[in-house]
Amino acid sequence: MTDTGTGTTPTVERVDTRHRYEIHVGGKRAGLTAYRDRDQQRVFFHTEIDDAYAGQGLAGRLIREALDDVRASGRRIVPVCPFVAAYLSKHDAYDDITDPATPEVVQWLEAELERASNRS
């Protein structure tokens, strides 16, 4: 995918300090997928694409590159985010590194996000 209507190639960057992957088009952030790390699992819980960039396939590219990065890091994927879960249901290449979003993981995530919001 090269053309997004702007003639620029989208780029995906992992931003560890913000616990997310961002996709940029022409130097502007077009979207993100947020995560928290739990031991060897990367728990994805939210994905968004700015309305100005909707319909350009950016969400799929963002998720694919994020999941490829998780694989390269040796971690496992936990899809709490509905978009990530839907992507994984259509792309079985990640089955070997995907763990289910169990109630225990969801409870851990909620507590983690609560702690993070109390720190800010």
ABEGO torsion letter per residue (X at the ends): XABAGAGBBBBBBBBAAAGBBBBBBGGBBABBBBBBBBEABBBBABBBBBAAABGAGAAAAAAAAAAAAAAAAGBBBBBABAAAAAAAAABAAAAAABBBBBAAAAAAAAAAAAAAAAAX
